[in-house]
Amino acid sequence: MKESDPFAEVYRSYHQSVLRAVGRIAPDADTAEDWAQEAWIRILRGLSTFEGRAALGTWIHRVAFTTAISLYRRDRRRLHL
């Protein structure tokens, strides 16, 4: 029997939720996909710091949302230059 990958299970469980969270802010679907990918990178890197004070899904949603806000602001600044 193959050992399951915990991150893969988390990704399968929350992928759509992350995409919806960033999609509320992203200007289009392609950008939402890019931002969701960046959010997953940040989620993966930050999992070791997850303290469990909130539900995992709540934490993941928050990371996705703050990633989208950050990228939105970055892209907006670039447009003004």
C-alpha distances in whole Angstrom, upper triangle without the diagonal:
4,7,9,13,15,18,16,16,20,21,20,22,25,25,28,30,30,31,34,35,36,37,40,41,41,43,41,38,37,38,36,33,34,35,31,30,32,31,27,28,30,28,25,28,29,26,27,30,29,31,30,33,33,30,27,28,32,31,29,32,35,33,33,37,38,37,38,42,41,41,43,46,45,46,49,50,50,51,54,55
4,6,9,12,15,13,14,17,18,17,19,22,23,25,27,27,29,31,32,33,34,37,38,37,40,38,35,34,35,33,30,31,31,28,26,28,28,24,25,27,25,22,24,26,23,24,27,26,28,28,31,30,28,25,26,29,28,26,29,32,30,30,34,35,33,35,38,38,37,40,43,42,42,45,47,46,48,51,51
4,7,9,12,11,12,15,16,16,18,20,21,24,25,25,27,30,30,31,33,35,37,36,39,37,34,33,34,32,29,29,30,26,25,27,26,22,22,24,22,19,22,23,20,20,24,23,25,24,28,27,25,22,23,26,25,24,27,29,27,28,31,32,31,33,36,36,35,38,40,40,40,43,45,44,46,49,49
4,6,9,8,8,11,12,12,14,16,17,20,22,22,23,26,27,27,29,32,33,32,35,34,30,30,30,28,25,26,26,23,22,24,22,19,20,22,19,16,19,20,17,18,22,20,23,22,25,24,21,18,19,23,22,20,23,26,24,24,28,29,28,29,33,33,32,35,37,37,37,40,42,41,43,46,47
4,6,5,6,9,10,11,13,15,15,19,20,19,21,24,24,25,27,29,30,30,33,31,28,27,28,25,23,23,23,20,18,20,19,15,16,18,15,13,16,17,14,15,19,18,20,20,23,22,20,16,18,21,20,17,21,23,21,21,25,26,24,26,29,29,29,31,34,33,34,37,38,38,40,43,43
4,5,5,6,9,10,11,12,14,17,17,17,20,22,22,23,25,27,28,28,32,30,27,27,27,24,22,23,22,19,18,19,17,14,15,16,13,11,14,14,11,13,16,14,17,16,20,19,16,13,14,17,16,14,18,20,18,19,22,23,22,24,27,27,27,30,32,32,33,35,37,37,39,41,42
4,5,5,6,9,10,10,11,15,15,14,17,19,19,20,22,24,25,25,28,27,24,24,23,21,19,19,18,15,14,15,14,10,11,13,10,8,11,12,9,12,15,13,16,16,19,18,16,12,13,16,14,12,15,17,15,16,19,20,19,21,24,24,24,26,29,28,29,32,33,33,35,38,38
4,5,5,6,9,10,10,13,15,14,16,19,19,20,21,24,25,25,28,26,23,22,23,20,18,19,19,15,14,16,15,11,13,15,12,10,14,15,13,15,18,17,20,19,22,21,18,14,14,18,17,14,17,19,17,17,20,22,20,22,25,25,24,27,30,29,29,32,34,34,35,38,39
4,5,5,6,9,10,13,14,14,16,18,19,20,22,24,26,25,29,27,24,24,24,21,19,21,20,17,16,18,16,13,15,17,13,12,16,16,13,16,18,16,19,18,21,19,16,12,12,16,16,13,16,19,18,17,21,22,21,23,26,26,26,28,31,31,31,34,36,36,37,40,41
4,5,5,6,8,11,11,11,14,16,16,17,19,21,23,23,26,25,22,23,22,19,17,19,18,14,14,16,13,10,13,14,10,10,14,13,11,14,16,13,16,15,18,15,13,9,9,13,12,10,12,15,14,14,17,19,18,19,22,23,23,25,28,28,28,31,33,33,35,37,38
4,5,5,5,9,10,9,11,14,14,15,17,19,21,20,23,22,19,19,19,16,14,15,15,11,11,13,11,8,11,13,10,10,13,14,12,16,17,16,19,18,20,18,15,12,11,14,13,10,12,15,14,12,16,18,16,17,21,21,21,23,26,26,26,29,31,30,32,35,36
4,6,6,8,10,11,12,14,15,17,18,20,22,21,24,23,19,20,20,17,15,17,17,13,13,16,14,12,15,16,14,13,17,18,16,19,21,19,21,20,22,20,17,14,12,16,16,13,14,17,17,15,18,21,19,20,23,24,23,25,28,28,28,31,33,33,34,37,38
4,6,8,8,10,12,13,14,16,17,19,21,22,25,23,20,21,21,18,17,19,18,14,15,17,15,13,16,17,13,14,18,17,15,18,20,17,19,17,20,17,13,11,9,13,13,11,12,15,15,14,17,20,19,20,23,24,24,25,28,29,29,31,33,34,35,37,39
4,6,5,6,9,10,11,12,14,16,18,18,21,20,18,19,18,15,14,16,15,11,12,14,12,10,14,14,11,13,16,15,14,17,18,16,18,17,18,15,12,10,7,10,11,8,9,12,12,10,13,16,15,16,19,20,20,21,24,25,25,27,30,30,31,34,35
4,5,5,6,9,10,11,12,15,16,16,19,17,14,15,15,12,11,13,12,8,10,12,10,9,12,14,11,13,16,16,15,19,20,18,21,20,21,19,16,13,11,13,13,10,10,13,13,10,13,16,15,15,18,19,18,20,23,23,23,25,28,28,29,32,33
4,5,5,6,9,10,10,12,15,15,17,16,13,15,15,11,11,14,13,10,12,14,12,12,15,16,14,16,19,19,18,22,23,20,23,22,23,20,17,15,12,14,15,11,10,14,14,11,13,16,16,15,18,20,19,20,23,24,23,25,28,28,29,31,33
4,5,5,6,9,10,11,13,14,17,17,14,16,16,12,12,15,13,10,13,14,11,11,15,15,13,16,18,18,17,21,21,18,21,19,20,16,14,12,9,10,12,9,7,11,11,9,10,14,14,13,16,18,18,18,21,23,23,24,27,28,28,31,33
4,5,5,6,8,10,12,12,15,15,13,14,13,9,10,11,9,6,9,11,8,8,12,12,10,13,16,15,15,19,19,17,20,19,20,16,15,12,9,11,11,7,6,9,9,6,8,11,10,10,13,15,14,15,18,19,19,21,24,24,25,28,29
4,5,5,6,9,10,10,13,12,9,11,10,7,7,10,8,6,9,11,9,10,13,14,13,15,18,18,18,22,22,20,23,22,23,20,18,16,13,14,15,11,10,12,12,8,10,13,12,10,13,15,14,15,18,19,18,20,23,23,24,26,28
4,6,5,6,9,10,13,12,10,13,12,8,10,13,11,9,12,14,12,13,17,17,15,18,21,20,20,24,24,22,24,23,23,20,18,17,13,13,15,12,9,12,13,9,9,13,13,11,13,16,15,15,18,20,19,20,24,24,24,27,29
4,5,6,8,9,13,13,12,14,12,9,11,13,10,9,12,13,10,12,15,14,14,17,19,18,18,22,21,19,22,21,21,17,16,15,12,11,12,10,7,9,10,6,6,9,10,8,10,13,13,13,16,18,17,19,21,22,23,25,27
4,5,6,6,10,10,10,11,9,6,8,9,7,6,10,10,9,11,14,13,13,16,18,18,19,22,22,20,23,23,23,20,19,17,14,14,14,12,9,10,10,6,6,9,8,5,8,11,10,10,13,14,14,15,18,19,19,22,24
4,5,5,8,8,7,9,8,5,8,10,9,8,12,13,12,14,17,17,17,20,22,21,22,26,25,24,27,26,26,23,22,20,17,17,17,15,12,14,14,10,9,12,11,8,11,14,12,11,15,16,15,16,19,20,20,22,25
4,6,8,9,10,13,11,8,12,13,11,11,15,15,14,16,19,18,18,22,23,23,24,27,26,24,27,26,26,22,21,20,17,16,17,15,12,13,14,11,9,12,12,9,10,13,13,11,14,16,15,16,19,20,20,22,25
4,6,9,10,12,10,8,12,12,10,11,14,14,13,16,18,17,18,21,22,22,24,27,26,24,27,27,26,23,23,22,19,18,18,16,13,13,14,11,8,10,10,7,7,10,10,7,10,13,12,12,15,17,16,18,21
4,6,7,9,6,5,9,9,8,10,13,13,13,16,17,17,18,21,22,22,24,27,27,26,29,28,28,26,25,23,20,20,20,17,15,15,15,12,10,12,11,7,9,11,9,7,11,12,10,11,15,15,15,17,20
4,7,9,7,8,11,11,11,13,16,16,16,19,21,21,22,25,26,26,28,31,30,30,32,32,32,29,29,27,24,24,24,21,19,19,19,15,14,16,14,11,12,14,11,9,12,13,11,11,15,15,13,16,19
4,6,5,6,9,10,11,12,14,16,16,18,20,21,22,24,26,26,28,31,31,30,33,33,33,30,29,27,24,24,24,21,19,20,20,16,16,18,16,12,14,16,13,12,15,16,13,14,18,17,16,19,21
4,5,5,6,9,10,10,12,14,15,16,19,20,20,22,24,25,26,30,30,29,32,31,32,29,27,25,22,23,23,20,18,20,19,15,15,18,16,13,16,17,14,14,17,18,15,17,20,20,19,22,24
4,5,5,6,9,10,11,13,14,16,17,19,20,21,23,24,26,29,29,29,32,32,33,30,29,26,24,24,24,21,19,21,19,16,17,18,16,13,16,17,14,13,17,17,14,16,19,18,17,21,22
4,5,5,6,8,10,11,12,14,15,17,18,20,21,22,24,27,27,27,30,30,31,28,27,25,22,23,22,19,17,18,17,13,14,15,12,10,12,13,10,10,13,13,11,13,16,15,15,18,20
4,5,5,6,9,10,10,12,14,15,16,18,20,20,22,25,25,24,27,27,28,25,24,21,19,19,19,16,14,15,14,11,11,13,11,8,12,13,10,10,14,14,13,15,18,17,18,21,22
4,6,5,6,9,10,11,13,14,15,16,19,20,21,24,25,24,27,27,28,26,24,21,19,20,19,16,15,17,15,12,13,15,12,11,14,15,12,13,17,16,15,18,20,19,20,23,24
4,5,5,6,9,10,11,13,14,16,17,18,20,23,24,23,27,27,29,26,25,22,20,21,20,16,16,17,15,12,13,14,11,10,13,13,10,12,15,14,12,16,18,17,18,21,22
4,5,5,6,9,10,11,12,14,15,16,18,21,21,21,24,25,25,23,22,20,18,18,17,14,13,14,11,8,10,11,7,6,10,10,7,9,12,12,11,14,16,16,17,20,21
4,5,5,6,9,10,10,12,14,15,16,19,20,19,22,22,23,21,20,17,15,16,15,11,11,12,10,7,9,11,8,8,12,12,11,12,15,15,15,18,20,20,21,24,25
4,5,5,6,9,10,11,12,14,15,19,19,19,23,23,25,23,21,18,17,18,16,13,13,15,12,9,12,13,10,10,14,14,12,14,17,16,16,19,21,20,22,25,25
4,5,5,6,9,10,11,12,14,17,18,18,21,22,24,22,21,18,17,18,15,12,13,13,10,8,11,11,7,9,12,11,9,12,14,13,14,17,18,18,20,23,23
4,5,5,6,9,10,10,12,15,15,15,18,19,20,18,17,14,13,14,12,9,9,10,7,5,8,9,6,8,11,10,10,13,15,14,15,18,20,20,22,24,25
4,5,5,6,8,10,10,14,15,14,18,18,20,18,17,13,13,14,12,9,10,12,9,8,11,12,9,11,15,14,13,16,19,18,19,22,23,23,25,28,28
4,5,5,6,9,10,13,14,14,18,19,21,20,19,16,16,17,14,11,13,14,10,10,13,13,10,13,15,14,13,17,19,17,18,22,23,22,25,27,27
4,5,5,6,9,11,11,12,15,17,18,17,17,14,14,15,12,10,12,11,7,8,11,10,8,11,13,12,12,16,17,16,18,21,21,22,24,26,27
4,5,5,6,9,10,9,13,14,16,14,14,11,11,12,9,7,10,10,7,8,11,11,10,13,15,14,15,18,19,19,21,23,24,25,27,29,30
4,5,5,8,10,10,14,15,18,17,16,12,13,15,12,10,13,14,10,11,15,15,13,16,18,17,18,21,22,22,23,26,27,27,29,32,32
4,6,7,8,10,14,16,18,18,18,14,16,17,13,12,15,14,11,13,16,15,13,16,18,17,17,21,22,21,23,25,26,26,29,31,31
4,5,5,7,10,12,14,14,15,12,14,14,10,10,13,12,9,12,14,13,12,16,17,16,17,21,21,21,23,26,26,27,29,31,32
4,5,5,9,10,13,13,13,9,12,13,10,9,13,13,11,13,16,15,15,18,20,19,20,23,24,24,26,29,29,30,32,34,35
4,6,8,11,13,14,15,12,15,16,12,13,16,16,14,16,19,18,18,21,23,21,23,26,27,26,29,31,31,32,35,37,37
4,6,9,11,12,14,12,15,14,11,12,15,14,12,15,18,16,16,20,21,20,22,25,25,25,28,30,30,31,34,35,35
4,6,8,9,10,8,11,11,8,10,13,12,11,14,16,15,16,19,20,20,22,25,25,26,28,30,31,32,34,36,37
4,6,8,10,9,13,12,10,12,15,14,14,17,19,18,19,22,23,23,25,27,28,28,31,33,33,35,37,38,39
4,5,6,7,10,10,9,11,14,13,14,17,18,18,20,22,23,24,26,28,29,30,32,33,34,36,38,40,41
4,7,9,12,10,9,13,14,13,14,17,18,18,20,23,23,23,26,28,28,30,32,33,34,36,38,39,40
4,6,8,6,6,10,11,10,12,15,15,16,18,20,21,22,24,25,26,28,30,31,32,34,36,37,39
4,5,5,6,9,10,11,13,14,15,17,18,20,21,23,24,26,27,29,30,32,33,35,36,38,40
4,5,5,6,9,10,11,12,14,15,16,18,20,21,22,24,26,27,28,30,32,33,35,36,38
4,5,5,6,9,10,10,12,14,15,16,18,20,21,22,24,26,27,28,30,32,33,35,36
4,5,5,6,9,10,10,12,14,15,16,18,20,21,23,24,26,27,29,30,32,33,35
4,5,5,6,9,10,11,12,14,15,16,18,20,21,22,24,26,27,29,30,32,33
4,5,5,6,9,10,11,12,14,15,16,18,20,21,22,24,26,27,29,31,32
4,6,5,6,9,10,11,12,14,15,16,18,20,21,22,24,26,27,29,31
4,5,5,6,8,10,11,12,14,15,17,18,20,21,23,24,26,27,29
4,6,5,6,9,10,10,12,14,15,16,18,20,21,23,24,26,27
4,6,5,6,9,10,11,12,14,15,16,18,20,21,22,25,26
4,5,5,6,9,10,10,12,14,15,16,18,20,21,23,25
4,5,5,6,9,10,11,12,14,15,17,18,20,21,23
4,5,5,6,8,10,10,12,14,15,17,18,20,22
4,5,5,6,9,10,10,12,14,15,16,18,20
4,6,5,6,9,10,10,12,14,15,17,19
4,5,5,6,9,10,11,13,14,16,17
4,5,5,6,8,10,11,12,14,16
4,5,5,6,9,10,11,13,15
4,5,5,6,9,10,11,13
4,5,5,6,9,10,11
4,5,5,6,9,10
4,5,5,7,9
4,5,5,7
4,5,5
4,5
4
